[in-house]
Amino acid sequence: MDFITAESMTALLQIIMIDLVLAGDNAIVIGLAAAGLPKDQRTKAILVGIIAATVLRIIFAAITNQLLSLGGGLLIGGGLLLLYVCWKMWRELRTSHHDLENADHALHGEPVVGAPRKTFAQAAWQIVIADVSMSLDNVLAVAGAAGEHTWVLIVGLVLSIGLMGLAANYIAALLQKHRWIAYVGLVIIFYVALKMLVDGSEALWPGSFAWLPFHG
């Protein structure tokens, strides 16, 4: 089929890795925020977080491709945001083993030891704020990796929403057990960020990055 090319399949593989890493990363953040709640409130807070993340991904998915098509300035802005995502991911990959265990215990309804106490409202607000940022990050990364391959963009966004809604807890546990997966995802997101910056710069200043291998 004409629309299935080596370039589009490479983009799809990048997106699958991005979706896996960011869904798990989002779940860990939700678990860390909910860890300080009593067990009966923790489940409600995690449910709020997963529903909010899923809804936000749908909303951002509906508008991000249109935004990115408006011009080079927005591509540059998206690339800079993804560089910030890389920095956040790098910091989170260095989270202490104790905190990661607390996040995992919270996500699976197990006892949490030593987490700072907070109210349900504090935890829910923290989760929703994190969801807004991470959902936009996810959708931008998928759109940036997909490029002009519309079917890859659609598959990537559907996969992102599905993973966040159905399998985020399991992916978070997988990333904690096999940290190298998260590092591979970090490298891919960094590459997508650079590509968005180059494409945005090319749109504003044609020919300035024509020598780069991932340009065009």
N, C-alpha and C positions, 0 to 999 in steps of 0.2 A: 504494500500500500504506500502511496506517495508520501503521506503525511508521517509515516513511520520511517525515520531516517536515523543514521548513527548519531547525529547531533541531538535529535529529539529524545532518543533513548538515553543518551548521556545525561541530558537535562532531567529526565524522569528519575534516573538513579540518584542524582544529586538531591532531588526533591524528596525522595523516599528517606534518605539519610537525614535530611534537614527535619522532616516531619517527625521521625522517630526521636531524634535528640531533643527537639524543642517541646514535644509532647511530654516526654519524661522529665525534662527540666521544669516545665510548668507544674507538673504533679509534685515534684520535690519542693518547689516554692510553696505550693498549697499546703503540703504536709508540714513544713517548717512553721508556717503561720498558724496552723491549727493545733500544733503540738502542745501549746500552753493552755489549752482548754480542757475542761473535764470531759470524760469519755462520751457522755450523753450529748454534749454540744459539739464535740469534735466531728462526728459523722455529718451533722447538719452543715457545719462550716465547709467541710470538704465537698459536700453535694452542691452547696452554693457556688463554690469555686469552679467545679467542673462544668456546671450549667452555664455560669457566666462566661467561662473561657470558650465554650462551644458556641454560644450565641454571638459573642464578640467576633469570633473567627468568621462566622457567616456574614455578619454586617461588614467587616473589613474586606472580606472576599468580594462582596458586591460592589465595592467602590475603589479598591486599590488599583486594579488594572486600568480603570479609567483615569485615575489620578496619575499613574506612571506614564500614561500615553500623552499627557499634556505638555511635556517638554523636558529638556535636559536638567533644568534646575531641580525638578522633583526627583529625578533619578539620582542626582547628586545628594539630595537630602536623604533619600532612602538608603543610599550607600553609606552615608555617615551614620545613620541610625543603626545599620547593621554592624558597623565597626564598633559602636557602643555595645551592641548585643554581644559581640565577640569578647569585649573586655569584661562584661558581666558574666559570661559563661566561664571565662578563665578564672575569675574570682570564685564562682560557685564550684568549679572543679577542685578548688583548694579548700572547700568547706571541710571542717573537721569530721572525722569518722563518727564521733559521738552525735553531732548534729544530724548527719545523714541517717544514722540509726533511728534517731527520734522521729525524723520525717517519715521513714519507712514504717515505724511502729504506728504513727498516727494514721497513715494511709490505710493500714490493715487492721485498725481497731485494737491494737495491742497497747499495753501500759507504756507510758512515756516517763522517763526519769530525768529530773533536773531542768526541764524546760521552763522558762519564765512564764508566770501566770498572766493571763489577759482575759478581758471580757469577750463575749461572743461578738459584740459590735466592733470591737477593736480588730479581732481576727478577720471578720467578714470584710471590713473596710480594707485591711491590708491585702487580703486575697484579691478583691475586685480591682484595686489599683494595680497590683502585679499582673492580673489577667489582661487589663487594657494594654499595658506595655508589651507583654509577651505575645498576645494575640496579633497585635500590629506587626511585631517583629516577625512572627511566623508567616503571615500573609505576604509581607514585603519580601522575605527571603524566597518564598515559593515563586512569587511573581518575577523576581529578579533572575532566578535560575531558569524559569520557563522561557524567558525571552519572548520571541514571537510565536512560540508553539502553543496555540490556544488550547488544544486538547490536553497537553501536558499540564498547563496551568489548572484546568478544570479537575483533572485527576488528582493533582497535588493538593488542591484545596479541599476536595471531598475527602481525601485520605487524612489530611490534617484534622478536619472536623471529626471524622470517625475515630481516629486514634485518641483524640482528647476526650471524646464522650464515652468511649467504650473500653479503652485499654491503657489509659495513661498510668494507672497504678502499677500495672505489670511491667510497662516499659521503664518506669522509674526504678523498679527493683532490678531490672536487667542492666540499666546504666550504672547502678551502684555496684553490681557484681563485676561488670566488665567495663571499666572506666575508659578503656581505649576507644570504645564506640563513640563516646562523647567527644574525645579529642579529634577523631576523624570528622565528626559533624562540625566541630569548631573550625577545622581547616576549610571545609567546604563552604561554610557560611562566610568565612574571611574571603575566600575566592569570589563568591557571589557579590560581596560588598565592593571589592575592588573592580569587578566587571561593571557594576552599576555606576560607580564613580567614573570609570573610563568612558562608558557609553553616554553618560550625561555630559561629560566634558566634550566628547566628540560632537554631540548635538549642538552645543553652544559654540565650540571652536573646532570646526571640521578639520581633520587631518592631524590633529595634535598628538594622537596616540595610535596612528595607523601601524606603527612598527610592532605593537604588542601582539603576542600570539593569540590571545583570547578576544581581540578586537574584531568587530564586524559580525 
